[in-house]
Amino acid sequence: MKEVYDFLKKCQTYYIATVDGDQPRVRPFGTIDIFEDKLYIQTGKVKNVSKQMQANPKIEICAFDGSEWIRVAATVVRDDRVEAKQHMLDAYPNLQERYKADDDNTEVLYLKDATATIYSFTAEPRVIRF
């Protein structure tokens, strides 16, 4: 899991795919955090992406670092604990202008049953499950 975290952190921007009815939706994200040995992402509950993940918690993440790319298939689980939200906000202080750990909008989700595959043109894919 740490290798996945490091890869996404290095990329800074990664893309999350969700489903909206029968339409796939992809958007950029930048938050990634490890809390209590789980990999977390963050968004706002008022956003469509949050509503899509609550309706269908299966997501896929993709990122490219210039020579390798990663795909992570996972199920997201909302964690409403203030401690989990605050840990994310501490890792990303610039979010604290828009989000608070105790507001009704801040949402953190951890990845469950995740399979990450790191690909390149020069090596066999590496698979990481967590």
FENQUI-V870507 format. One line per field, one symbol per residue. ss: DSSP state (h for helix, s for strand, l for the rest). phi: phi as a letter, one per 20 degrees, with the letter a starting at -180 (. if undefined). psi: psi as a letter, one per 40 degrees, with the letter a starting at -180 (. if undefined). Layout:
ss = ???
phi = ???
psi = ???
//
This chain:
ss = lhhhhhhhhhhllsssssssllssssssslllsssllssssssslllhhhhhhhhllssssssslllssssssssssssllhhhhhhhhhhlhhhhhllllllllssssssssssssssslllllssssl
phi = .fffgffffffmdccddcccmddfccbfcbebbdclmcedccbdfffggffffffbfeccdbbcdoccccccdbdecfcefgffffgffffcgffffdccfdeedfcdcdedlecdcddbedbffddcdb
psi = ddddddddddddhihhhihgbehihhiiiehhihhffihiiiahdeiddddddddhehihiiiheddiiihhhihihhhehddddddddddgdeeeddiideiedhhiiihifihhhhiieeiiihhhh.
//
